[in-house]
Amino acid sequence: MTMSPLLTIAPDDLLVRYSLDSSRLGQRPTVQRRLADLRGSFADVAEYEAALAAGNPVVYEVSSVEPASGDGQLHYGLGVLQPGRIGGEYYLTKGHLHSHRPAAEIYIGLKGEGAMVLEDEATGEVRLVPLVAHSAVYVPGHTAHRTVNTGAVPLVYLGIYPSNAGHDYSTIAARNFRHVVIATASGPVLVERQAHLASLLKS
Ligand SMILES: [Fe+2]
């Protein structure tokens, strides 16, 4: 006799409570990413090194729930991304592709103001999509995704993804996103990385 799928899920995986003032999902541990962990992510290297010399703050934390793995199963995580800037660039997550490239994901904004950089791996097509409370962002498969905090308070969100998605950070670490999100007087603007780097050399 096969066991009911329902009974294979632990009770504390069936219901998980969270607070918008904490980065923990239930009693799960959080993974912290500090400024030192984000070397290579920000375009302005001089500003990054100066900020790091002044301190090594937590930039974001993620807590994950993984009730079951296998075909059709879902995992999800709560992310809390602090406000801040390095040069003109907003605090950001490392960003990733899914190891299983076709895997899509849903991000649900819970608190704060931010945006997601969505970049097609093959073509480089890019979209900057707001990630705010009362909104959901669809991340298609084959799309690199990164979160930025464009506001003044922590950005809190949930990400829900297939259990077999996997996280490929190394592809982004090797070549980075082709675009950066820069703070301007009129708000966040998406700029080509190479153009931004050229403007930094001139200034
Ligand atoms: Fe993802």
Boltz pocket constraint, residues with backbone or C-beta under 6 A from the ligand:
constraints:
  - pocket:
      binder: B
      contacts: [[A, 96], [A, 97], [A, 98], [A, 105], [A, 145], [A, 159], [A, 161], [A, 166]]
      max_distance: 6.0
